Amino acid sequence: MKIIHVAGFSGTGKTTFIRELLAELQKIGPTAVAKHMGHHLWDLEENKDTTVLFRSGACISAGIDDEKSVFITDDPSLDTILEIFSNRGIHYAIVEGFKSKPYAKICMGDSTGLENVLCTNPRLSDVLALLPKFDDFYTIEGLVRELKASCDMSEAGAILTFNGIVRERTGEEITEYLEFFEDFDRLIEDIRQEMESVDGILGVRFHHRKGRLYAGEDITYIALVARQRREAFFALSRAIDRMKKELHDWGKELAGA
């Protein structure tokens, strides 16, 4: 899932631009929008069951009719919403606001003080051309959904997933964090292709997070579909060994430098 981050002050045309961008992105993949309500709280409709039950202690209160569903949650986290989007099979998540987030940004208006700005006051065609440069966000479930949608599942006998985390303790060695700021996309793609070259592997999805990742945090997600489980275990085990040797041990050396 690509995060299309749109930032800028009020009155700069963000909403109009997002509506136009949404129409274009929907043509190429499922698209969702998350907006930061930074200047006021969302008013819940009084005396409605969903509101009453939420205020009575429900972590999530959902209402479902014949056309749509709405839910209220007590977790005001952008990451939680992005996880829901990815789990739902969204390909493009447009995020409005949240200026301090480190995602690659579209700036509307003055870009002073904003970091990681890809383009300012762009045309729609500019944004569509830049799609590969926007940040990725995935969950394991999101990877599996994408994998199932892209593979011929009629021959599939197994789906195998792997969720690597930053290990804090290895014997007496303590790892506080690992850093992955270099561009290692080519290595990840090479490992993915090597996995797909194993006889019996029908498809692979591979996502590796970037930046400073602290002990206990997720570091990588892999999902693969295979005809037989033995083929899946072999391909995944070899890929993990290569990833550790060529990327993770290197990241650990950087963190300890």
Sequence and secondary structure as in RCSB ss.txt:
>XXXX:A:sequence
MKIIHVAGFSGTGKTTFIRELLAELQKIGPTAVAKHMGHHLWDLEENKDTTVLFRSGACISAGIDDEKSVFITDD
PSLDTILEIFSNRGIHYAIVEGFKSKPYAKICMGDSTGLENVLCTNPRLSDVLALLPKFDDFYTIEGLVRELKAS
CDMSEAGAILTFNGIVRERTGEEITEYLEFFEDFDRLIEDIRQEMESVDGILGVRFHHRKGRLYAGEDITYIALV
ARQRREAFFALSRAIDRMKKELHDWGKELAGA
>XXXX:A:secstr
 EEEEEEE TTSSHHHHHHHHHHHHTTTS EEEEE   SS     TT HHHHHHHTT SEEEEE SS EEEEES 
  HHHHHHHHHHTT SEEEEE  TTS S EEEES  TT  SEEEES  HHHHHHTGGGSEE   HHHHHHHHHHH
S GGG  EEEEEEEE  SEETTEE  EEEE S  HHHHHHHHHHHHTSTTEEEEEEEE  EEEETTSEEEEEEEE
ESSHHHHHHHHHHHHHHHIIIIIHHHHHHHH 
